[in-house]
Amino acid sequence: MRAALAVLVGCSLWGATAQAQPYVTSERVEAWTPIASIPGITNLTDQTFSSEDEGRFTVTLPFGFSFVGATVNDVTVSVNGVVALGASLPGFSNRALGGASTPNEFIALWWDDLVVNGVAGNAQTGVYGTAPNRVFVIEVRGLERFSLSGMPELQWQLRLFEGAIGTFEASLNGTATKNY
């Protein structure tokens, strides 16, 4: 069974010229693996959102991640399904990417008006592999669409790969994975 999957990658404006990072996509269906069950995962850390609605947390990466021509050392994760890479977060409403308004340095896994079912216990981070080939994993669970009851809870994972220029992998709801 495949789930609808849309991941948007923001591009960055550097002065008067836009920088875009080319990417290749692929899709595969596989069983969901909770972050705690990923073979070799270490430094598993519970993260706490600042609030259930519009909440966020920031985490320092264990390596520099190259994204749209810049090295990013920390990310901010939003309840609304957006991960900002060294920049501020966009709001919950979608807008055109790469425009003059900021921010533009983000990955939108489930960019919507979401709420999390409790600020604690619904997000974890960890890392596996050895330098220079480590993978940083972010997992968020217990998400629901704002003002819509009775829908299944949403969950996602984002994997940021060390060494590869801007390579990341997104798994949504445990039923579909895309590589970028």
N, C-alpha and C positions, 0 to 999 in steps of 0.2 A: 504494500500500500504506500503510495507516495503522497506527501503533503505538499501544498503550495509553498514554494520557497522563493523568497526575494531578498537579496542582500544588496544594499546600495553602498557604493564606495564614494565618499566625498572626495573631491579634488581640491587642490589648494591654489590660491591666487598669490603669486609672488610678484609684487610690484604691478606692472601693467600686463604681464604675460601669465597665462594660466599654465600650471603644471599638472598633467594628468599621468597617472601610472597605468600603463597597459596591463591587462590581466586576461588570463585564460580561465574559462570555467569548465568544470566537469561535474557530473552528478552521479551518485551511487546510492543505493538503498542498503541499509545495514541495521543491525540491531542497535538500540541505544545502549551505550556503556556509561553508567554514572561515573563522575569524575573520580570518586574514591575507588572504583574498580579498574581504572586504567592501569595497565601493567607498568610498573616502574615509577608511578607518580610519587613525588616527594613534596615537602613543604606545603602540604595541604592545609589551607587556611580558610576558616569561616570568615565571611565578609558581612557587614551589616549596612543596609541601606539607611540613608538619613531620614526617610519617611516612606510610608507605603505608597503614596501618590507623589510623583515627581521626585522620588528619592534617588540617591546616587551614592557611590563610594569611589575613592581613588586608590589605586594600587601602583606601586613601583615595580617595573618589570625587572627580571633577573638578568636581562641583556638588552642592548639597544635594538629596537625594531625599526627597520627602514620602511618608511611609508611616504609616498609622494615626494621623494627627494629629500626627506629629512629623517634624522634618527630620533625616535621617540623613546623616552625613558619611563614614562608613566602613562596610565590610561584611566579615564573616568567612565564608570559603567552606570548607565541610567536604567531605572525601572522601565522606561519606555522603549527598551530594546535597542539602544544606541550606545556605542562605545567610542568615546572621544579619545583621539590619539594626541596627547599633549596639548589639547585645546579645550575650549569650553564646549558645553553640550548644546545642541539645537533643541528647540522646544518639541512638544509631542506631535505637532502638526507637520506633515510632510511639506517640503518645498523643493524647488529646483536645486540641484546640486551644482556647485561650481560658480554660483552667483557672487555678486559683490558683497552680499551680507555674509557675516561670519557666524558660526565657524564652518569650515569646510573639511577639516581633517577628522573624519569619523567613519566608522563602519556601522551601518544600520541593519541589524539582524532582524528586528521585528518592530520597525518604527511605527508606533501607534500610541494611542493614549491608553497605557496599561497601568495597573496597580499590582503590587505584590502582596501576597497573603502573609503579612507579618514582616517586619524589617529585618529580623534575625532568622538564621537557619535556612535561608533560601538562596544563598550565593556562596560559592567556594572558588578558590584559585589554587593552582598547583603547577608544578613543572615536571617534565620527564625528559630523559635523554642526557647526554653529556656535551659540554662545549666542544666544538662550536655548532652543535646540532641539537640544541635544546628546543623544547616546545612548551610555551606557557599556555595554560588552559584556564578559561573563565567559564563557570557554569552558573546559570540562573534558573531557578525553579519557582513554581507557585505563582506564576503571572496570570492575570485575568484582564480581559478588556474592561475598561472603565465603564460603569453603568450597564453592563450586560451580565446578568446572572445566568447560571445554568450551562455555561460553556465549559468545555474541558480546560484544565489548567495548561498553560503554555510553559515550555522549557526550552532552553538553548545552551549551546556550548560554542565558544570561540577559541580556536587554537592559533597562536601567533608563533611562527617558525623563525628561529634564529638563523642568521647567515643568508637565507634566501631573501632577495629583495622583495619586501612587501608580501610574502607568501602567508596566507592565512586560510583556515578551514572553518566552516560554520556548520553546525548541526542544529536543526530546528525540530523541536517536539519529538526527537528520537526516531523519526521516520524517514528523514531525508538529509543527505549531506552534500554540500557543494564545496569545491575547492576553488580558490581564486589566486 
